[in-house]
Amino acid sequence: MRRVILTISIFLIPLFLLSCSSTREELLSKDYTKMSDDELLKYYYQVEDEIAKCENRSSGASVGIGGGRGWGSGGGFGGVGVGVSKDVGGCNADDLRTRRIDLRLALKKRGLNP
């Protein structure tokens, strides 16, 4: 059962990361200078949402503590384990933040306030 879960995870995690990457690339490929006011505002909020998703994915840290006791042929034994992990999903929103700054300037130039 563990092998099945591990195998599925190995294939699904890269697909998830690719889908996130494609959303970001799609957003960055749009030419906001040719958008109407409504389209520009909608695009601004899409970029904001994608930045928030990226930041939420990047903050996944966890700590685990466990203990156990067992009996073997040599007598009793016990153990305690502590683990700390940090999600290193590799989400970097710098390019989206730069685009957001450009969008704010474009919105200000048009007299719009997000």
C-alpha positions as CSV (number, residue, x, y, z in Angstrom):
1,M,0.0,0.0,0.0
2,R,2.8,2.4,0.8
3,R,4.4,1.7,-2.5
4,V,1.2,2.6,-4.3
5,I,0.9,5.9,-2.4
6,L,4.6,6.7,-3.0
7,T,4.3,6.0,-6.7
8,I,1.2,8.1,-7.0
9,S,2.8,10.9,-5.1
10,I,5.9,10.8,-7.3
11,F,3.8,11.4,-10.4
12,L,1.2,13.8,-9.0
13,I,3.5,16.3,-7.2
14,P,5.4,17.3,-10.4
15,L,2.0,17.7,-12.3
16,F,0.8,20.0,-9.5
17,L,4.0,22.1,-9.7
18,L,3.7,22.3,-13.5
19,S,0.1,23.5,-13.3
20,C,1.1,26.2,-10.9
21,S,4.0,27.2,-13.1
22,S,1.8,27.3,-16.2
23,T,-0.7,29.6,-14.5
24,R,2.1,32.0,-13.6
25,E,3.6,31.9,-17.1
26,E,0.2,32.5,-18.6
27,L,-0.3,35.5,-16.4
28,L,3.1,37.0,-17.3
29,S,2.6,36.5,-21.0
30,K,-0.4,38.8,-21.1
31,D,0.0,42.3,-22.6
32,Y,-1.7,44.5,-20.1
33,T,-1.0,47.7,-22.1
34,K,-3.7,46.7,-24.6
35,M,-6.3,45.9,-22.0
36,S,-9.5,47.8,-21.2
37,D,-9.9,49.3,-17.8
38,D,-12.1,46.4,-16.6
39,E,-9.7,43.8,-18.0
40,L,-6.7,45.6,-16.4
41,L,-8.4,45.5,-13.0
42,K,-9.4,41.9,-13.3
43,Y,-5.8,41.1,-14.4
44,Y,-4.4,42.9,-11.4
45,Y,-6.5,40.8,-9.0
46,Q,-5.5,37.6,-10.8
47,V,-1.8,38.5,-10.3
48,E,-2.6,39.3,-6.6
49,D,-4.3,35.9,-6.1
50,E,-1.4,34.1,-7.7
51,I,1.1,35.9,-5.4
52,A,-1.0,34.9,-2.4
53,K,-1.1,31.2,-3.5
54,C,2.6,31.2,-4.0
55,E,3.3,32.7,-0.6
56,N,0.9,30.2,1.1
57,R,2.6,27.3,-0.6
58,S,6.0,28.5,0.4
59,S,5.2,28.8,4.1
60,G,4.6,25.1,4.8
61,A,6.8,24.2,7.8
62,S,6.0,21.3,10.1
63,V,7.4,19.8,13.3
64,G,6.7,16.3,14.4
65,I,7.4,14.5,17.6
66,G,6.9,10.8,18.2
67,G,7.8,8.1,20.8
68,G,7.5,4.4,21.1
69,R,8.2,1.4,23.2
70,G,8.5,-2.1,22.1
71,W,9.7,-5.6,23.2
72,G,12.1,-7.7,21.3
73,S,14.1,-10.9,21.9
74,G,16.8,-8.8,23.7
75,G,14.3,-7.1,26.0
76,G,12.5,-3.8,25.9
77,F,13.5,-0.8,23.9
78,G,12.1,2.7,23.5
79,G,12.8,5.7,21.3
80,V,11.8,9.2,20.7
81,G,12.0,11.0,17.3
82,V,11.8,14.7,16.4
83,G,11.5,15.9,12.9
84,V,11.4,19.3,11.3
85,S,10.6,19.9,7.7
86,K,10.2,23.0,5.4
87,D,8.3,22.9,2.2
88,V,10.8,23.8,-0.6
89,G,8.3,23.9,-3.4
90,G,10.4,26.5,-5.1
91,C,7.7,29.0,-5.5
92,N,9.2,32.4,-6.2
93,A,6.8,35.2,-6.8
94,D,9.4,38.0,-7.6
95,D,8.4,38.1,-11.2
96,L,4.7,38.4,-10.3
97,R,5.5,41.2,-7.7
98,T,7.4,43.1,-10.5
99,R,4.3,42.7,-12.7
100,R,2.1,43.9,-9.9
101,I,4.1,47.1,-9.6
102,D,3.8,47.7,-13.3
103,L,0.1,47.1,-13.1
104,R,-0.3,49.6,-10.2
105,L,1.5,52.2,-12.3
106,A,-0.7,51.5,-15.3
107,L,-3.8,51.7,-13.1
108,K,-2.7,55.0,-11.6
109,K,-1.9,56.4,-15.0
110,R,-5.5,55.6,-16.0
111,G,-7.0,57.1,-12.9
112,L,-8.0,53.7,-11.5
113,N,-7.6,52.5,-7.9
114,P,-7.5,48.8,-7.2
